[in-house]
Amino acid sequence: MGRNYAQLLVWSAIAGVAWIVGALQAGDARILIWILAIVLDVGSPMAFRLSGVAPTPIGDWTLAGAHLAERCQLVLMIALGESVLPLAWPSHSSGARSPWTHRS
């Protein structure tokens, strides 16, 4: 697994450079560079290999079903919390301001 983590670290660093360079650009150049960064971020774990480094066979991966299920539950809990919290906060007409929204 160490090889996979090393590859992900390198590709994430490359994508990070693309994100920063894109942020420093203007107009269409920014969009094109950010699209490249998205492709690198999403595609690198699936398709891109570093030269000279062999991938780790999937049989060597240590996957724990209970851990993955717990992670899915946490994501679902956060998503539901973010959906329900604004509904539970007083409406805008009452003049109360939610601490999670920014208004000037």
C-alpha positions as CSV (number, residue, x, y, z in Angstrom):
1,M,0.0,0.0,0.0
2,G,2.9,2.3,0.5
3,R,3.4,2.5,-3.2
4,N,-0.2,3.6,-3.7
5,Y,0.1,6.3,-1.1
6,A,3.4,7.6,-2.6
7,Q,1.7,7.7,-6.1
8,L,-1.3,9.5,-4.7
9,L,0.9,12.0,-2.9
10,V,2.9,12.8,-6.1
11,W,-0.3,13.2,-8.2
12,S,-2.0,15.3,-5.5
13,A,1.1,17.6,-5.5
14,I,1.0,17.9,-9.3
15,A,-2.8,18.6,-9.1
16,G,-2.2,21.1,-6.3
17,V,0.3,23.0,-8.5
18,A,-2.4,23.1,-11.2
19,W,-5.0,24.4,-8.8
20,I,-2.6,27.2,-7.6
21,V,-1.5,28.1,-11.1
22,G,-5.2,28.3,-12.2
23,A,-6.0,30.5,-9.3
24,L,-3.4,33.0,-10.5
25,Q,-4.8,33.1,-14.0
26,A,-7.8,35.1,-15.3
27,G,-10.7,34.3,-17.6
28,D,-10.8,31.2,-19.7
29,A,-7.2,30.2,-18.9
30,R,-8.3,29.7,-15.2
31,I,-11.2,27.5,-16.3
32,L,-9.0,25.4,-18.6
33,I,-6.3,24.9,-15.9
34,W,-8.9,24.0,-13.3
35,I,-10.4,21.4,-15.6
36,L,-6.9,19.9,-15.9
37,A,-6.6,20.0,-12.1
38,I,-9.9,18.2,-11.8
39,V,-8.9,15.5,-14.3
40,L,-5.6,15.0,-12.4
41,D,-7.4,14.8,-9.0
42,V,-10.1,12.4,-10.1
43,G,-8.3,10.4,-12.8
44,S,-4.9,9.9,-11.2
45,P,-5.9,7.2,-8.7
46,M,-7.7,5.3,-11.5
47,A,-5.6,5.6,-14.6
48,F,-2.2,7.3,-14.2
49,R,0.9,5.5,-13.1
50,L,4.2,7.0,-12.2
51,S,7.0,5.7,-14.4
52,G,9.2,3.3,-12.6
53,V,6.7,2.5,-9.8
54,A,4.5,-0.6,-10.1
55,P,1.0,-0.5,-8.8
56,T,0.0,-2.4,-5.7
57,P,-2.1,-5.5,-6.6
58,I,-5.6,-5.1,-5.3
59,G,-5.3,-8.4,-3.4
60,D,-2.8,-6.7,-1.1
61,W,-5.1,-3.9,-0.2
62,T,-6.5,-4.0,3.4
63,L,-10.1,-3.1,3.2
64,A,-12.4,-3.3,6.3
65,G,-16.1,-3.4,5.4
66,A,-17.1,-2.1,8.8
67,H,-14.8,0.9,8.5
68,L,-16.2,1.7,5.0
69,A,-19.8,1.4,6.3
70,E,-19.0,3.8,9.1
71,R,-17.5,6.3,6.8
72,C,-20.7,6.2,4.6
73,Q,-22.8,6.7,7.7
74,L,-20.8,9.8,8.7
75,V,-21.1,11.3,5.2
76,L,-24.8,10.7,5.3
77,M,-25.1,12.2,8.8
78,I,-23.3,15.4,7.7
79,A,-25.4,15.7,4.5
80,L,-28.7,15.3,6.4
81,G,-27.5,17.7,9.1
82,E,-26.6,20.4,6.6
83,S,-30.1,19.9,5.0
84,V,-32.1,20.0,8.2
85,L,-30.2,22.7,10.1
86,P,-31.3,25.6,7.9
87,L,-34.9,24.4,8.2
88,A,-34.7,24.4,12.0
89,W,-33.3,27.9,12.1
90,P,-35.8,30.8,12.4
91,S,-36.9,32.3,9.1
92,H,-35.4,35.4,7.5
93,S,-38.6,37.4,8.0
94,S,-38.1,37.3,11.8
95,G,-34.9,39.2,11.6
96,A,-32.8,36.4,13.2
97,R,-29.5,35.7,11.5
98,S,-28.1,32.2,11.1
99,P,-24.5,31.9,12.1
100,W,-23.9,29.7,9.1
101,T,-24.8,32.2,6.5
102,H,-22.9,35.3,5.5
103,R,-24.8,38.5,4.7
104,S,-23.3,42.0,4.4
